[in-house]
Amino acid sequence: MDNRSLAAMLTMVKGIGAWSVHMFMIFSLARPDVLPSADLGVRKGVQMLYGLEGVPRPSQMDKLCERWRPYRSVGAWYMWCGCIESKVPQPAAGHPC
């Protein structure tokens, strides 16, 4: 099934929404071109990457991330990692670790 058909089928199940479908497609089906545009971690990562003043709206994400095709799943993963790493304290200069 293509992504759109799969999402339509899965969201018919009570309790399964777009975010759950995106995570299933990325992590269980290993689909390379899925953009979870409503995921706050991905949106904050895009904000940091592009130096935006505010977190982009989900409706803006498709345009901002178009150049990542056909590997938007990989881009999303990097946005999650970048968002997490930005919150981890960095070692002081000259620190051996």
N, C-alpha and C positions, 0 to 999 in steps of 0.2 A: 504494500500500500504506500502511496505517497504520503508526505507529512500531513497535508491538509485532510485527507480522508481518514488517516489514523487518528488525528486529533478529534475529528467529528465523531468517530466511533467511540473513542475512549471517554470523551466528556459526556456521553450519554449515561455513563455510570455515575450514580450519586456519589459526591465527594471527590471526584476526579476533575480537576480544572486544568487550565492551560499550563500552569507551572509544573504540575505533576506529569503532564504529557511531555513537556519539553525535557524534563529530567529523565524520563523513561527513554525517550528517543536518543538522548545524548549518552547516558550511562549504561543502559541495557541493550539498546539496539546499535550503539556506536555509529550513529548517523553523523556525518561530518559537517553538515550545513544546517544546524539548528540554532536560532538566536532566541534565547529566553528574554525577550525585550521588556518584560515587566519585572524581572528579577532585580531587586535593589542592589545586590552586590555587583552585578554586571553593569547596571546603570551608573553606580558610583565609580567603578573602574573606568568606564568610558568618560565620565566627567574628568577624572584625574588624567587620563591619557591625552585628551584633547584640550585640557586646560579650560574647561567650561566653568562659568560662574555658578551654575546650579546643576542639579542632577537632571539629565535629559528625561523628557517624558517618554513613555513607551512608544508613542506615535512617532517620535523623532529617531528612535533607535534604528529602524530599518535604513533610513537615509545615512545616518552616521556610520553604520557598520556595513554598508553595501560593498566597500572595497575588500572586506574580509571573505567574500564568497570565493570559492565554495567550502571554506573552512571556518564558518562562523562559530561552530561548536568549540573549536580550538581557541578562537578569539575570546569567547565567553569564559573559558577555563582560565585563560591568562588574566582576564579582568577580575575574576574571583581571587586568584593568587595575588595579584597586585594590590587589591583592596585589603586583603589580610596582611600582607607583608608591610604595607604602609602603617599598620597599627602596631607592629612588633618593634620594640625599641632596638635601635641599631647599636652595636658595640662602639665604644669610644675610640677615637683615632689612636692608633698605636697599640690598641688592645690585641693580644695574640689570637683571639677567636674570631 
